[in-house]
Amino acid sequence: MIPIERLNDFIVELTKKAGLPEEQARILAQTLIDADLKGLDTHGLLRLPIYVKRMETGVVEVSEPVQVVREKGAIKLLDARNGLGQVACVRGMELAMEKAEQFGLGACGIINSNHCGALGYYTELAAEKRMIGLMTTNVFPLMAPVGGREKVVGNNPLAVSVPRSQGPPIIYDAATSTVSYGKVLTYLRRGEELPLGWALDEKGLPTDNPEEVISKRGSLTSFAAHKGFGLAFILEILAGVLTGAGFGRQLRSLYDADQLSGIGQFLLAINVEFFMEPSLFFERLEDWVLQVRGSARAEDSTEIFIPGEISQRNKQKNLLAGLRYDDSLMNELNLLAHRYGVPSLRKD
């Protein structure tokens, strides 16, 4: 197990050596660790090597500050200037919350951005300020439309965080594919077959081979078929078409380290105080939570969870115990550490 403080120091020191300013390095470390703490390991430390590689090739700009390029009413448009998506999205939610303080609602679109990891981290920033946060991002095409066989839309995720009067917020954070691209990467790293239903081959037929998605012309399936595809299609409009960012085939893969991603993001903050007294909102919210928790359980169920509850429990447990990573990732990270002259990341 690796203590969280040691893990944070490793990420910060390594990425500073790779050229990141310290503030950006700390934001990146916080977002990666938060994902792993919650059990979202497909969006945590697993992604660090490709982020570093993109910094090295220059397609992730580490020196240009993000810039507001348009502002009207409750809306701001932020140019990430090809910097880290994590840095742009933290700033984007801050700007959205500033507008929500004034207007009750605040939205921020982001252009020229990059992969930003798990979205719940950013919506949770709003919940910490007793606001409701919503966010989506587009990604390079990974899914075929229902009835198609060609990748045309990303598995665009949606996250929403709702504050509570006590304890962690309610958080919904999910991609629109049956499973994430990172999960398929994990199966490929382990040499394991995919469960049927997760992916299609280049003919649009079910496949259990992760290579079909990662390095061939196969695609991920959308969750609930047309429902997942329809949601991904709409989220592409919000993050890409509406903001002025790239969309569809204009986007490039995170793992294409020589090409700008062109990604867009859309963030929304909702100020509860503009609807009702916060105390009344929290009272009504807890009533709703109790209705769900107190509903009849299935015969084989021991507990009913609300959205985000399992990940929050994981976080509390892992903050105390530390995090564990497989040997292949540890070896990859320690090769990076050696190259940049920073201490290796060792398990206790």
C-alpha positions, 0 to 999 in steps of 0.5 A, a space after each residue: 500500500 502507498 500512503 496518500 501523502 507519498 503518492 501526492 508528492 510523487 506526482 507533483 515532483 514528477 510532473 514539475 520535472 516534466 515542466 508543469 508549474 507547481 499549482 498545476 502539478 498539485 491540481 493534477 495530483 489531486 484529481 488523479 488521487 481522488 479518482 483512485 480513492 473512490 475506486 475509479 482506477 480507470 481515471 487515476 494514476 493509470 493515466 499519468 504516463 500518457 499525460 507526461 508523454 503529451 507534455 513531452 511532445 508539446 501537445 499539452 501546453 504547460 506554460 500558457 494560462 487559461 483565458 476568458 475569451 467571451 462573457 455575457 450575463 451568466 455565461 463565460 467561455 474559457 480557452 484552455 489554450 491546449 493546457 491540462 484539462 484538469 486545470 481548465 476544468 477547476 477554473 471553469 467550475 470556479 467561474 461558473 460558481 462566480 456567476 451563480 452567486 450573482 445570477 443563481 445559475 452560472 455556466 462555463 464552456 471550455 475550448 481547446 482543452 484536453 482529457 480531464 479525468 473523472 468529472 465528479 471531482 469538478 462538480 463536487 467543487 460546487 457541492 462544497 459551496 452548497 451549489 449543485 454542479 453539473 458537467 460534461 466533456 466530449 471525447 474522441 469517437 469511441 461508439 458507433 450509433 445504434 445500427 451502425 459500425 463506425 465510431 462517430 461519437 465519444 462515450 461522453 460522460 455526465 456528472 452531477 453533484 448535489 450538496 447535503 447538509 451533513 456528510 458527502 454530496 450525492 454524486 452521479 458520474 458515468 460515461 455513456 458507454 456500457 463500460 469506460 475506455 479505461 476499463 477496456 485498457 485494463 483488460 488489455 493490460 491484463 490479457 483478459 477477454 471482455 464480457 460480451 456486450 461491452 464492445 463491437 468489432 469492425 463489422 458491428 458484431 459483439 466481440 470479447 477482444 479488447 484489441 478490437 477497440 484499442 487498436 482496431 476499428 471496433 467500438 464500445 457499446 452505448 449503455 441501454 442501446 439507443 438511450 446511451 447513444 442519444 445522451 452521448 449525442 446531446 452531450 456532444 452538442 453541449 461540450 463541443 457544438 455549443 462551446 465552439 470546441 471540436 466535436 465528433 471526428 475533429 477530436 483526437 485520442 488522448 493516446 495520440 500523443 502528437 495531435 491536439 485533442 480539441 476537446 470541449 467541456 460544459 460546466 453549470 453551477 446552480 445556486 440553491 438559495 435562488 430557489 428556496 432557503 437552503 435549510 428547506 432544500 436540505 430538509 426536502 433532500 433528506 426526505 427524498 434520500 430516506 424514501 429511497 433508502 427505506 424502500 423495500 429491498 430485493 431478497 438478495 440485497 442488504 442495503 440500498 445505496 444512493 448515487 456516489 455513496 459507494 465511491 465515497 465509502 471507498 474514499 474514506 477507507 482508502 484515505 486511511 489504508 493507502 492505495 495499491 497498484 498492479 506491478 505493471 503500472 508501478 514499473 511504468 511509473 518507476 521508469 518515468 521516475 528514473 528518467 526524470 531523476 525523482 525517487 521511485 514510488 515504492 510500496 510499504 
